[in-house]
């Protein structure tokens, strides 16, 4: 087609879009709470036992299995917890859960019986309590029996007129009391069965916990009067719908809402505001994990006050000891009760500074920016004094990155010191973040100093890590380049605010890493072609599980920055296929509604991924949420510049979506997006609600995978209609002139596909040729 013909075709397309703009908008809306949770329900067939978990957002969680009364840990909170499960009865006959239809929900579960009866249970957020309900279509005598844990010994049960109190064993220091109260008069049997005194169609029992009988009793009585299950649903609905995204793919929407709910269960107050790393083992606030999880868990969700509390809680533990030690200025690696605060991580504070600035950009909170500047000063003083080398790069111990496993607490299983690739990207980001905070605080001297250091690190990194074709995973102590293909190099593509390495280098990194590491179910921690590769995480006949922890095993959170990189360069359809597959893991693999810490590098013989590690991991589901809002929709506000920035990468499979995107100090301000697509034409309907006028910066993908950028102003309450077609744009029917933003690197990257996992055959993998092969290499000093 000639140039005039192409121009005529584009003009005709824009004219057609202008006609579309004149049509009234069919605005989507968020479904009501009942429909919202009905859509989220994960049904489990009768007889099938599947694990589910709910958090109390204080210090506990409830773990159970469908169609079971005894599997799972029950409500875990404090020493020697008491509550395991419950059973219900109709006219004295027990409802048999094994034969029922059961659905898992983000607050608990719902069970329906063939006789018409139903059960519903909710763990009540921030209440140290749970509520159980049995209902029936007609009025009958209803009963609920709480089931105590099998190891609950020597408890004492006391019954009153409207409450039953279970006192724990006196031998367990700090164990909690449990009190049972109900919404209707009842009598209690010796086996803890609570029976209504009259026929009724619904009966709700609250089990509340406390340090004393009086505290537990007060809680139980108060909650029993408040329709606690309905109240919990409405509160959770408000949290989950504060930000919102519904695409044309209902299955993805369901997985996304579950990921948001699952990431929220890790937000706790056990050691001050924090985010647990994983269940059941990592019920601590880990610095690195918290700040990797924070944008998906709290920022994308519009939970800005809680994000600020998490940041401030870590800030109060900053190492400011005098005389200064090697960890001066760092925030902790882990905050946990009863143990020393430890600071042995190189990337915790850089991750925190990165997320502190991201919080400021979402909210415009200048006062908080000033507080984070004060944290940055001692951090950089300590880092410069102890860890920055002559090239301006940040050095560290072999096991001080996220790949931190050690053999019996000694030698690292996967040495990555003294200069790892992602640590340098984080160091650069920390310096740029610090310089920005210093500038906002009026400290131009430190802003200039830290910017100069960032530039030096950038120049040294390009010279030392990149040879024109391959990126080193680390520089060894002898300055040699470690060329193991690991996912860490992909974090170079997700550096916020600007580019640490040139886009042309990023493109080659994306091609190299994806072509070796990206399976349909996740990203391997080491190429399957590497001699150190371990195909299974737990493979006791050959090695300790930590040997495989970072030597091939798939980590769920690594998919997050991989999808960021794919979307950045226009490979969102491959990213979308990965997201869909991860969504199926959330909805049906392992613990329902969440993601495990790990998967075996190679699937089982039936091709199904095999979960490993913790059964629920915070950063895995958090990154799934972040990808939706920040990478596909592409929303990243910059309120200190009064700008709402979009860099979308809409998969071809999305014909439409509706999004509600909050920002501002309390999240009350929001921009609503209604997107639709016809062939190669995109229509964006934007509506700003609350606050002053804002500048919108829109950086969109073109058909050739390049990006163009345009800007316009918006006022609250005045909708904007943006039409995009063939690199041209109309704003409310008037032509705009997009400017080139990023060149296409499609020719460099080429076609990207998932890696086909190798078959599991022991004879094909060097690490399975002898017992503890990797351990032997490390202990003999032969690991490279």
C-alpha positions as MATLAB code, in Angstrom:
seq = 'XXXXXXXXXXXXXXXXXXXXXXXXXXXXXXXXXXXXXXXXXXXXXXXXXXXXXXXXXXXXXXXXXXXXXXXXXXXXXXXXXXXXXXXXXXXXXXXXXXXXXXXXXXXXXXXXXXXXXXXXXXXXXXXXXXXXXXXXXXXXXXXXXXXXXXXXXXXXXXXXXXXXXXXXXXXXXXXXXXXXXXXXXXXXXXXXXXXXXXXXXXXXXXXXXXXXXXXXXXXXXXXXXXXXXXXXXXXXXXXXXXXXXXXXXXXXXXXXXXXXXXXXXXXXXXXXXXXXXXXXXXXXXXXXXXXXXXXXXXXXXXXXXXXXXXXXXXXXXXXXXXXXXXXXXXXXXXXXXXXXXXXXXXXXXXXXXXXXXXXXXXXXXXXXXXXXXXXXXXXXXXXXXXXXXXXXXXXXXXXXXXXXXXXXXXXXXXXXXXXXXXXXXXXXXXXXXXXXXXXXXXXXXXXXXXXXXXXXXXXXXXXXXXXXXXXXXXXXXXXXXXXXXXXXXXXXXXXXXXXXXXXXXXXXXXXXXXXXXXXXXXXXXXXXXXXXXXXXXXXXXXXXXXXXXXXXXXXXXXXXXXXXXXXXXXXXXXXXXXXXXXXXXXXXXXXXXXXXXXXXXXXXXXXXXXXXXXXXXXXXXXXXXXXXXXXXXXXXXXXXXXXXXXXXXXXXXXXXXXXXXXXXXXXXXXXXXXXXXXXXXXXXXXXXXXXXXXXXXXXXXXXXXXXXXXXXXXXXXXXXXXXXXXXXXXXXXXXXXXXXXXXXXXXXXXXXXXXXXXXXXXXXXXXXXXXXXXXXXXXXXXXX';
ca = [
       0.000    0.000    0.000;
       1.329    3.414   -0.946;
       1.979    6.119    1.623;
      -1.082    8.188    0.512;
      -3.249    5.069    0.692;
      -1.971    4.275    4.182;
      -2.686    7.836    5.246;
      -6.191    7.646    3.795;
      -6.839    4.346    5.569;
      -5.660    5.752    8.874;
      -7.753    8.867    8.409;
     -10.794    6.714    7.708;
     -10.084    4.642   10.826;
      -9.787    7.769   12.946;
     -13.006    9.095   11.488;
     -14.721    5.860   12.419;
     -13.349    6.176   15.932;
     -14.558    9.748   16.121;
     -18.031    8.431   15.376;
     -17.633    5.883   18.168;
     -16.686    8.659   20.554;
     -20.021   10.283   19.953;
     -21.835    7.197   21.233;
     -22.910    7.113   24.896;
     -20.535    5.118   27.103;
     -21.798    1.846   28.547;
     -19.984    2.216   31.834;
     -19.138   -0.936   33.718;
     -19.518   -1.159   37.461;
     -18.267   -3.254   40.359;
     -20.750   -6.028   41.257;
     -22.425   -5.947   44.663;
     -20.842   -7.902   47.499;
     -23.026  -10.980   47.155;
     -22.353  -11.385   43.463;
     -18.680  -10.469   43.940;
     -18.100  -13.377   46.337;
     -20.309  -15.777   44.392;
     -18.055  -15.135   41.398;
     -14.963  -15.791   43.544;
     -16.191  -19.072   45.055;
     -13.935  -22.033   44.209;
     -16.120  -25.138   44.137;
     -14.642  -28.462   45.208;
     -16.373  -31.706   44.274;
     -17.786  -33.918   47.056;
     -15.170  -36.178   48.543;
     -12.183  -34.164   47.306;
      -9.967  -32.679   49.993;
      -8.249  -29.423   49.086;
      -6.386  -27.086   51.410;
      -7.492  -23.498   51.964;
      -6.221  -20.765   54.267;
      -7.561  -17.484   55.669;
      -5.701  -14.841   57.713;
      -6.873  -12.812   60.722;
      -4.578   -9.824   59.895;
      -3.273   -9.834   63.463;
      -1.070  -12.810   64.247;
      -2.926  -15.907   63.116;
      -4.436  -17.885   60.283;
      -6.944  -20.692   59.747;
      -5.850  -23.703   57.696;
      -8.303  -26.446   56.742;
      -9.207  -28.903   54.004;
     -12.514  -29.163   52.232;
     -14.752  -32.127   53.075;
     -12.805  -32.789   56.253;
     -13.132  -32.109   59.971;
      -9.603  -33.017   61.013;
      -7.073  -32.144   58.294;
      -5.207  -28.856   58.546;
      -3.951  -26.908   61.540;
      -7.220  -25.105   62.290;
      -6.943  -21.637   63.796;
      -3.273  -21.003   64.542;
      -2.815  -18.078   66.940;
      -0.621  -18.032   70.006;
       0.799  -21.069   71.805;
      -1.286  -24.262   71.934;
      -4.244  -23.087   69.809;
      -7.549  -24.824   70.519;
      -9.872  -24.587   67.520;
      -9.692  -27.239   64.789;
     -13.038  -27.217   62.943;
     -16.784  -27.526   63.512;
     -19.742  -29.759   62.647;
     -23.435  -28.878   62.196;
     -26.644  -30.758   62.941;
     -30.274  -30.685   61.756;
     -32.718  -32.018   64.363;
     -29.826  -33.818   66.034;
     -28.528  -35.503   62.852;
     -25.044  -34.487   61.765;
     -24.492  -33.055   58.306;
     -21.766  -35.152   56.657;
     -19.346  -32.756   55.006;
     -17.570  -35.428   52.956;
     -20.658  -35.811   50.756;
     -21.528  -32.114   50.486;
     -20.847  -29.435   47.889;
     -18.178  -27.146   49.351;
     -16.823  -23.852   48.068;
     -13.768  -21.961   49.287;
     -14.108  -18.199   49.769;
     -11.559  -15.544   50.756;
     -13.091  -15.235   54.231;
     -13.599  -18.980   54.843;
     -15.908  -21.507   53.202;
     -19.495  -22.396   52.344;
     -21.007  -25.895   52.398;
     -24.318  -27.020   50.894;
     -25.962  -30.345   51.770;
     -28.389  -32.486   49.809;
     -31.001  -32.031   52.569;
     -31.057  -28.276   51.869;
     -28.968  -27.284   54.876;
     -25.920  -25.042   54.511;
     -22.884  -24.041   56.547;
     -20.753  -20.927   56.326;
     -17.630  -20.033   58.259;
     -15.671  -16.782   58.344;
     -12.439  -15.940   60.117;
     -13.033  -12.396   61.359;
     -10.288   -9.943   60.448;
      -8.611   -8.228   63.410;
     -11.068   -9.794   65.874;
      -9.280  -12.913   67.174;
     -12.510  -14.720   66.415;
     -14.340  -16.774   63.836;
     -18.028  -17.276   63.148;
     -19.873  -20.459   62.107;
     -23.412  -20.583   60.768;
     -25.789  -23.409   59.932;
     -29.030  -22.678   58.075;
     -31.982  -24.653   56.753;
     -34.878  -23.824   54.401;
     -37.452  -24.581   57.126;
     -37.400  -24.045   60.871;
     -35.751  -26.964   62.673;
     -33.598  -27.544   65.746;
     -30.098  -26.446   64.752;
     -26.786  -27.287   66.423;
     -23.094  -26.473   65.982;
     -20.260  -28.367   67.638;
     -16.804  -26.714   67.669;
     -14.105  -29.356   67.315;
     -11.010  -28.854   69.452;
      -7.538  -29.738   68.274;
      -6.500  -33.300   69.034;
      -3.541  -32.095   71.105;
      -5.669  -29.781   73.284;
      -5.079  -31.403   76.654;
      -6.505  -30.713   80.109;
      -8.901  -27.982   79.035;
     -11.622  -26.857   81.425;
     -15.108  -26.110   80.104;
     -17.464  -23.743   81.916;
     -21.029  -23.094   80.724;
     -23.100  -20.009   81.508;
     -26.503  -18.795   80.419;
     -25.271  -17.391   77.100;
     -21.605  -18.323   76.854;
     -19.297  -21.338   77.061;
     -15.681  -20.791   78.085;
     -12.843  -23.219   77.350;
      -9.815  -22.608   79.533;
      -6.476  -23.875   78.188;
      -4.116  -26.109   80.052;
      -2.342  -24.270   82.839;
       0.873  -25.949   81.696;
       0.988  -23.875   78.507;
       2.243  -20.386   79.234;
       0.377  -17.697   77.306;
      -2.237  -20.035   75.805;
      -5.535  -18.415   74.908;
      -9.027  -18.868   76.290;
     -11.878  -19.598   73.888;
     -15.426  -18.370   74.454;
     -18.503  -19.465   72.503;
     -21.583  -17.254   72.132;
     -24.483  -17.308   69.680;
     -27.108  -15.144   68.040;
     -29.929  -17.225   69.584;
     -30.567  -18.846   72.967;
     -28.931  -22.239   73.231;
     -27.965  -25.013   75.602;
     -24.527  -26.592   75.609;
     -23.870  -30.319   75.882;
     -20.810  -31.804   77.537;
     -19.250  -32.421   74.110;
     -19.474  -28.659   73.294;
     -22.504  -29.067   71.009;
     -24.529  -25.838   71.140;
     -28.227  -26.537   70.446;
     -30.936  -23.949   69.794;
     -33.772  -23.897   72.307;
     -36.389  -23.388   69.613;
     -36.861  -24.203   65.956;
     -35.203  -21.712   63.655;
     -33.836  -21.407   60.128;
     -30.410  -20.004   61.040;
     -27.966  -20.328   63.910;
     -24.631  -18.499   64.213;
     -21.962  -19.311   66.788;
     -18.917  -17.133   67.445;
     -15.678  -18.557   68.812;
     -13.598  -15.713   70.254;
     -10.169  -15.886   71.834;
      -8.415  -13.858   74.486;
      -5.702  -13.777   77.098;
      -8.352  -14.213   79.820;
     -11.805  -15.733   80.128;
     -13.256  -12.261   80.549;
     -11.625  -10.908   77.397;
     -12.691  -13.878   75.272;
     -16.243  -13.681   76.692;
     -16.611   -9.978   75.925;
     -15.479  -10.527   72.372;
     -17.766  -13.493   71.777;
     -20.863  -11.802   73.173;
     -20.281   -8.550   71.291;
     -19.641  -10.265   67.956;
     -22.615  -12.617   68.271;
     -24.907   -9.561   68.270;
     -23.528   -8.083   65.035;
     -24.257  -10.560   62.188;
     -20.500  -11.224   62.090;
     -20.312  -13.188   58.831;
     -22.155  -10.493   56.879;
     -20.040   -7.784   58.512;
     -16.858   -9.618   57.565;
     -17.996   -9.995   53.966;
     -18.795   -6.297   53.640;
     -15.483   -5.239   55.189;
     -13.505   -7.572   52.927;
     -15.522   -6.469   49.902;
     -14.668   -2.836   50.635;
     -10.977   -3.740   50.805;
     -10.949   -5.851   47.642;
     -12.981   -3.380   45.576;
     -11.117   -0.205   46.529;
      -9.083   -0.819   43.405;
     -10.680   -2.984   40.765;
      -9.967   -4.580   37.416;
     -12.391   -6.688   35.389;
     -11.310   -7.802   31.924;
     -13.150   -9.670   29.201;
     -11.660  -12.890   30.650;
     -13.771  -13.956   33.651;
     -11.372  -16.695   34.701;
      -8.491  -14.237   34.936;
     -10.668  -11.806   36.894;
     -11.416  -14.530   39.408;
      -7.735  -15.418   39.819;
      -6.811  -11.742   40.165;
      -9.366  -11.127   42.908;
      -8.126  -14.208   44.717;
      -4.519  -13.026   44.403;
      -5.536   -9.697   45.909;
      -7.342  -11.435   48.784;
      -4.484  -13.891   49.310;
      -1.831  -11.172   49.410;
      -3.986   -9.315   51.925;
      -4.053  -12.219   54.377;
      -0.305  -11.734   54.977;
      -0.770   -8.141   56.221;
      -0.466   -8.485   60.005;
       0.245   -6.591   63.202;
       2.224   -9.264   65.034;
       5.459   -7.272   65.272;
       4.002   -3.942   64.341;
       2.518   -3.426   60.887;
       4.114   -5.832   58.473;
       3.720   -8.430   55.757;
       4.411  -12.068   56.534;
       6.606  -13.813   53.989;
       4.801  -17.155   53.821;
       2.844  -19.896   55.566;
       3.372  -21.906   57.581;
       7.101  -21.306   58.213;
       7.783  -17.660   57.438;
       5.450  -15.858   59.834;
       7.942  -13.038   60.215;
       8.329   -9.607   58.636;
      11.244  -10.092   56.259;
      12.580   -6.846   54.854;
      13.282   -7.994   51.320;
      10.057  -10.009   51.067;
       7.935   -7.218   52.544;
       9.022   -4.617   50.032;
       8.864   -6.913   47.018;
       5.300   -7.725   48.086;
       4.288   -4.178   49.064;
       3.340   -2.708   45.644;
       1.036   -5.589   44.704;
      -0.334   -6.103   48.207;
      -0.958   -2.504   49.220;
      -0.172    0.124   46.566;
      -2.065   -1.414   43.653;
      -4.880   -2.178   46.101;
      -5.161    1.459   47.196;
      -4.264    0.600   50.807;
      -1.888    3.496   51.205;
      -2.238    4.058   54.964;
      -1.186    0.451   55.602;
       1.695    0.738   53.151;
       2.931    3.760   55.084;
       2.614    1.891   58.399;
       4.676   -1.027   57.069;
       7.403    1.326   55.868;
       7.470    3.282   59.126;
       7.542    0.108   61.211;
      10.682   -1.074   59.444;
      12.196    2.408   59.662;
      12.023    2.360   63.469;
      14.310   -0.702   63.463;
      17.001    0.973   61.350;
      20.467    0.206   62.664;
      21.726    3.490   64.106;
      23.983    2.002   66.754;
      27.088    3.803   67.886;
      29.873    2.970   67.441;
      28.905    2.139   63.923;
      29.137   -1.481   62.788;
      29.143   -3.140   59.376;
      25.330   -3.000   59.190;
      25.017    0.674   60.085;
      22.081    2.342   58.361;
      20.373   -0.872   57.264;
      16.812   -1.895   58.058;
      16.418   -5.473   59.313;
      16.522   -8.609   57.259;
      13.852   -9.976   59.600;
      11.661   -8.663   62.404;
      10.319  -11.402   64.670;
       9.324  -11.761   68.312;
      11.668  -13.448   70.743;
      14.673  -13.353   68.432;
      17.416  -10.870   67.773;
      16.785   -8.369   65.010;
      19.137   -9.341   62.190;
      20.515   -7.106   59.425;
      22.397   -9.596   57.244;
      20.953   -8.692   53.878;
      22.365   -6.392   51.233;
      19.129   -5.658   49.392;
      16.540   -5.068   52.141;
      17.196   -1.325   52.476;
      17.473   -0.676   48.714;
      14.138   -2.437   48.246;
      12.674   -0.293   51.035;
      13.901    2.981   49.525;
      12.540    1.929   46.149;
       9.110    1.228   47.621;
       9.169    4.299   49.857;
       9.544    6.461   46.764;
       6.872    4.464   44.948;
       4.501    5.085   47.881;
       5.309    8.815   47.706;
       4.563    8.828   43.990;
       1.212    7.141   44.537;
       0.195    9.505   47.349;
       2.118   12.778   47.006;
       2.979   12.466   50.721;
       5.767   15.043   51.040;
       5.984   14.729   54.820;
       6.721   11.030   54.477;
       9.254   11.766   51.735;
      11.117   13.942   54.255;
      11.105   11.088   56.794;
      12.499    8.654   54.233;
      15.232   11.145   53.323;
      16.313   11.018   56.981;
      16.471    7.224   56.735;
      18.481    7.404   53.509;
      21.311    9.512   54.966;
      22.674    6.941   57.460;
      22.009    4.109   55.038;
      24.245    5.617   52.387;
      26.852    6.583   54.965;
      27.050    2.946   56.124;
      26.977    1.476   52.618;
      29.686    3.818   51.325;
      31.905    3.148   54.324;
      31.527   -0.630   54.292;
      30.450   -1.984   50.924;
      31.047    0.300   47.935;
      34.092   -0.691   45.877;
      36.395    1.375   43.703;
      34.059    0.951   40.727;
      31.145    2.378   42.672;
      29.379   -0.999   42.860;
      27.833   -2.490   45.999;
      29.615   -5.547   47.371;
      28.143   -8.206   49.624;
      28.552  -11.665   51.074;
      27.963  -14.773   48.966;
      24.588  -15.472   50.619;
      23.280  -11.961   51.254;
      21.042  -11.762   48.180;
      17.598  -13.350   47.868;
      19.445  -16.553   46.943;
      20.546  -16.919   50.543;
      20.488  -20.639   51.448;
      23.499  -21.997   53.335;
      24.767  -25.487   54.152;
      24.146  -25.874   57.890;
      24.362  -22.089   58.205;
      27.867  -21.999   56.691;
      28.843  -22.210   53.016;
      26.339  -20.829   50.510;
      24.495  -23.296   48.304;
      24.552  -20.807   45.431;
      27.346  -18.287   45.936;
      26.586  -14.909   44.323;
      29.114  -12.590   45.887;
      30.725  -10.239   45.923;
      28.802   -8.351   43.182;
      25.477   -9.762   41.934;
      23.624   -8.358   38.953;
      20.312   -7.443   40.610;
      22.090   -5.940   43.632;
      23.714   -3.387   41.355;
      20.340   -2.543   39.808;
      18.887   -2.113   43.290;
      21.877   -0.047   44.377;
      21.419    2.255   41.395;
      17.694    2.538   42.176;
      18.433    3.273   45.832;
      20.857    6.036   44.870;
      18.377    7.558   42.426;
      15.599    7.298   45.014;
      17.809    8.874   47.650;
      18.779   11.695   45.305;
      15.121   12.366   44.559;
      14.270   12.436   48.279;
      17.258   14.680   48.995;
      16.174   17.090   46.265;
      12.655   17.186   47.710;
      14.174   17.906   51.126;
      16.229   20.800   49.725;
      19.577   19.021   50.185;
      21.067   19.671   46.757;
      24.558   18.643   47.889;
      23.560   15.086   48.792;
      21.230   14.866   45.791;
      24.173   15.688   43.514;
      26.510   13.324   45.371;
      24.129   10.372   45.138;
      23.297   11.085   41.516;
      27.001   11.129   40.696;
      27.449    7.788   42.473;
      24.505    6.349   40.550;
      26.107    7.449   37.290;
      29.426    5.878   38.255;
      27.756    2.592   39.183;
      25.888    2.659   35.884;
      29.068    3.159   33.858;
      31.041    0.528   35.757;
      28.241   -1.993   35.502;
      28.007   -1.634   31.724;
      31.755   -2.164   31.418;
      32.106   -5.093   33.823;
      28.882   -7.132   33.503;
      28.022   -6.870   29.799;
      30.199   -8.149   26.955;
      27.896   -7.146   24.106;
      25.985  -10.422   24.013;
      25.639  -11.898   27.515;
      24.967  -10.477   30.965;
      26.875  -11.822   33.947;
      24.873  -13.030   36.917;
      27.667  -11.825   39.195;
      31.299  -10.872   39.327;
      33.297  -13.366   41.370;
      35.934  -12.304   43.886;
      38.595  -12.701   41.186;
      36.544  -10.308   38.955;
      35.635  -13.098   36.517;
      32.117  -13.076   35.095;
      29.736  -15.811   36.263;
      27.637  -16.587   33.183;
      25.064  -18.913   34.727;
      21.704  -18.138   33.167;
      19.518  -17.082   36.071;
      16.446  -14.818   36.225;
      18.217  -12.100   38.217;
      19.329  -10.308   35.052;
      15.661   -9.753   34.149;
      15.398   -7.375   37.105;
      17.430   -4.953   34.999;
      14.260   -4.458   32.935;
      12.073   -3.552   35.918;
      14.212   -0.769   37.389;
      11.684    1.999   38.054;
      12.002    5.688   37.195;
      14.620    5.301   34.401;
      16.935    2.820   32.659;
      19.952    1.376   34.445;
      21.184   -0.232   31.235;
      20.356    0.842   27.700;
      17.106   -0.512   26.202;
      19.155   -2.188   23.470;
      20.950   -4.188   26.179;
      17.700   -4.900   28.003;
      16.270   -6.345   24.791;
      19.134   -8.837   24.497;
      18.858   -9.711   28.184;
      15.153  -10.429   27.701;
      15.847  -12.651   24.703;
      18.663  -14.548   26.391;
      16.957  -15.153   29.739;
      13.458  -15.949   28.485;
      14.828  -18.382   25.912;
      16.512  -20.387   28.680;
      14.280  -19.979   31.729;
      10.628  -19.337   30.934;
       8.447  -22.413   31.263;
       4.662  -22.188   30.758;
       4.233  -22.461   34.552;
       6.975  -20.110   35.766;
      10.581  -18.982   35.616;
      13.417  -21.344   36.531;
      16.089  -20.121   38.931;
      18.777  -21.747   36.747;
      18.812  -22.953   33.148;
      18.004  -26.630   32.709;
      21.104  -26.803   30.506;
      23.429  -25.864   33.380;
      25.382  -28.705   35.023;
      24.281  -27.459   38.466;
      20.583  -27.713   37.546;
      18.348  -29.669   39.953;
      15.080  -30.853   38.384;
      13.213  -31.348   41.669;
      13.235  -29.339   44.865;
      12.671  -32.228   47.260;
      14.570  -35.263   46.006;
      15.840  -36.893   49.179;
      17.528  -39.802   47.445;
      20.022  -37.387   45.903;
      20.283  -34.138   47.893;
      19.027  -31.872   50.629;
      16.166  -29.696   49.397;
      18.238  -26.516   49.884;
      20.673  -27.765   47.252;
      17.914  -27.280   44.676;
      16.398  -24.163   46.259;
      18.038  -21.765   43.785;
      19.467  -24.221   41.277;
      16.526  -24.599   38.934;
      13.539  -24.556   41.257;
      10.791  -22.194   40.045;
       9.999  -19.250   42.337;
       6.535  -17.778   41.833;
       7.553  -14.155   42.381;
      10.117  -14.257   39.563;
       7.242  -14.303   37.090;
       6.464  -10.756   38.218;
       9.542   -8.964   36.922;
       9.617  -11.272   33.884;
       6.126  -10.141   32.895;
       7.198   -6.537   33.492;
      10.041   -6.991   31.017;
       7.924   -8.770   28.410;
       5.267   -6.056   28.549;
       7.834   -3.271   28.368;
       8.999   -4.516   24.973;
       5.625   -5.462   23.509;
       5.553   -9.188   24.262;
       2.437   -8.917   26.390;
       0.701  -11.826   24.685;
       3.371  -14.258   25.877;
       3.200  -12.603   29.288;
      -0.576  -12.988   29.232;
      -0.337  -16.719   28.543;
       1.964  -17.013   31.561;
      -0.476  -14.992   33.679;
      -3.351  -17.215   32.622;
      -1.355  -20.293   33.588;
      -0.415  -18.771   36.940;
      -4.080  -17.949   37.446;
      -4.940  -21.603   37.038;
      -2.376  -22.372   39.741;
      -4.112  -19.895   42.043;
      -7.527  -21.419   41.388;
      -6.649  -25.088   41.424;
      -3.082  -26.086   42.294;
      -2.042  -26.769   45.877;
      -3.666  -24.425   48.367;
      -6.793  -22.992   46.758;
      -6.829  -19.244   46.166;
      -3.123  -18.624   46.632;
       0.302  -19.633   45.300;
       3.039  -21.722   46.796;
       6.568  -20.482   47.312;
       8.024  -22.847   44.718;
       7.415  -25.334   41.955;
       9.708  -28.145   40.925;
      11.723  -27.063   37.898;
      10.367  -29.976   35.877;
       6.718  -31.048   36.042;
       5.446  -34.495   36.938;
       5.031  -37.275   34.398;
       1.508  -36.009   33.641;
       2.860  -32.529   32.874;
       1.362  -30.974   36.008;
       3.563  -28.545   37.979;
       4.415  -29.763   41.470;
       4.218  -27.189   44.309;
       6.904  -27.094   46.967;
       8.147  -24.889   49.787;
       5.584  -22.920   51.754;
       1.985  -23.665   50.808;
       1.168  -19.934   50.574;
       3.730  -17.259   49.734;
       3.194  -13.520   49.960;
       5.315  -12.175   47.116;
       4.032  -14.813   44.662;
       0.432  -13.554   44.741;
       1.495   -9.928   45.284;
       3.415   -9.880   42.018;
       0.405  -11.360   40.219;
      -1.648   -8.369   41.377;
       1.089   -5.845   40.566;
       1.394   -7.177   37.015;
      -2.314   -6.599   36.423;
      -2.401   -2.967   37.520;
       1.107   -1.731   36.765;
       2.071   -3.768   33.687;
      -1.064   -4.651   31.734;
      -3.135   -1.545   32.576;
       0.187    0.244   33.124;
      -0.875    2.677   35.866;
       1.922    4.326   37.870;
       1.015    7.743   39.298;
       3.662   10.389   39.935;
       1.847   12.802   42.208;
       4.863   14.893   43.165;
       4.795   15.908   39.500;
       0.975   16.042   39.522;
       0.989   13.345   36.849;
      -0.960   10.157   36.280;
       1.266    7.960   34.129;
       0.100    5.037   31.997;
       2.333    2.601   30.091;
      -0.180   -0.077   29.120;
       0.467   -3.375   27.392;
      -2.984   -4.742   26.656;
      -3.032   -8.418   25.601;
      -4.759   -9.170   22.326;
      -7.145  -11.424   24.253;
      -8.588   -8.461   26.166;
     -11.433   -7.048   24.129;
     -12.475   -4.827   27.038;
     -11.771   -4.022   30.660;
     -13.060   -1.796   33.452;
     -10.612   -0.475   36.057;
     -10.844    1.686   39.152;
      -7.395    3.032   40.070;
      -7.032    4.884   43.399;
      -4.273    7.297   44.335;
      -3.652   10.147   46.758;
      -2.900   10.125   50.505;
      -6.057    8.289   51.559;
      -6.886    6.619   48.261;
     -10.057    8.687   47.924;
      -9.003   10.048   44.538;
      -9.280    7.683   41.604;
      -9.270    7.435   37.857;
     -11.758    5.081   36.222;
     -10.898    3.436   32.918;
     -13.236    1.733   30.455;
     -11.329    0.147   27.596;
     -12.653   -1.491   24.444;
     -10.997   -2.795   21.297;
     -12.162   -3.438   17.775;
      -9.499   -4.976   15.553;
      -6.485   -2.623   15.815;
      -8.409    0.276   17.310;
      -8.372    1.059   21.037;
     -10.851    3.248   22.854;
     -10.032    4.521   26.350;
     -12.717    6.281   28.395;
     -11.132    7.980   31.413;
     -12.887    9.694   34.306;
     -11.084   11.448   37.168;
     -12.798   11.687   40.548;
     -11.588   13.831   43.441;
      -8.752   16.283   43.850;
      -7.243   18.895   41.533;
      -6.689   18.755   37.795;
      -3.969   16.293   36.747;
      -1.659   15.811   33.814;
      -1.973   12.393   32.154;
       1.090   10.930   30.449;
       0.211    8.040   28.168;
       2.962    5.835   26.707;
       1.365    3.284   24.396;
       2.577    0.377   22.298;
       2.468    0.469   18.525;
       1.976   -2.498   16.225;
       5.747   -2.791   15.635;
       6.391   -2.980   19.432;
       7.734    0.549   19.632;
       6.171    2.988   22.089;
       4.807    6.483   21.532;
       3.884    9.049   24.176;
       1.335   11.821   24.523;
       0.142   14.051   27.334;
      -3.065   15.875   28.189;
      -4.800   17.473   31.165;
      -7.835   16.168   33.051;
     -10.246   17.786   35.478;
     -12.234   15.914   38.097;
     -15.685   14.951   36.872;
     -14.959   15.673   33.205;
     -14.572   12.459   31.178;
     -11.893   12.070   28.535;
     -12.204    9.891   25.440;
      -8.901    8.736   23.959;
      -8.843    6.809   20.695;
      -5.700    5.108   19.382;
      -5.241    3.613   15.942;
      -2.122    2.993   13.826;
       0.017    5.239   16.025;
      -2.415    8.149   15.779;
      -4.590    9.526   18.560;
      -7.806   11.444   19.077;
      -8.655   13.140   22.360;
     -12.354   13.948   22.588;
     -12.428   13.843   18.797;
      -9.441   16.135   18.257;
      -6.129   14.883   16.859;
      -3.066   14.708   19.096;
       0.542   14.344   17.978;
       2.204   11.408   19.821;
       5.968   11.560   20.166;
       8.360    8.591   19.849;
       9.202    7.192   23.295;
      10.925    3.819   22.796;
      12.195    2.230   19.613;
      11.110   -1.233   18.564;
      13.531   -4.021   19.471;
      11.495   -6.762   17.847;
      14.269   -7.496   15.373;
      16.756   -7.952   18.217;
      14.505  -10.003   20.432;
      12.804  -12.030   17.723;
      10.093  -14.552   18.477;
       9.880  -15.577   22.110;
       8.378  -18.886   23.200;
       8.150  -20.963   26.331;
      10.999  -23.352   27.003;
      10.035  -27.018   26.703;
      10.982  -28.648   30.030;
      13.241  -31.630   29.684;
      12.026  -35.069   30.703;
      12.985  -36.135   34.206;
      15.603  -38.858   33.767;
      18.145  -39.142   36.532;
      20.949  -40.135   34.176;
      20.586  -36.858   32.246;
      21.431  -34.493   35.099;
      24.965  -34.251   36.585;
      23.637  -33.309   40.024;
      21.806  -36.646   40.198;
      24.818  -38.820   39.386;
      25.834  -39.179   43.019;
      24.537  -38.451   46.479;
      25.016  -34.770   47.516;
      26.918  -33.935   44.339;
      26.555  -30.159   44.729;
      27.448  -30.231   48.410;
      30.634  -32.082   47.570;
      31.616  -29.506   44.945;
      31.054  -26.659   47.383;
      32.917  -28.262   50.266;
      35.867  -29.051   48.001;
      35.988  -25.447   46.820;
      35.126  -26.418   43.233;
      31.870  -24.480   42.860;
      32.071  -21.833   40.158;
];
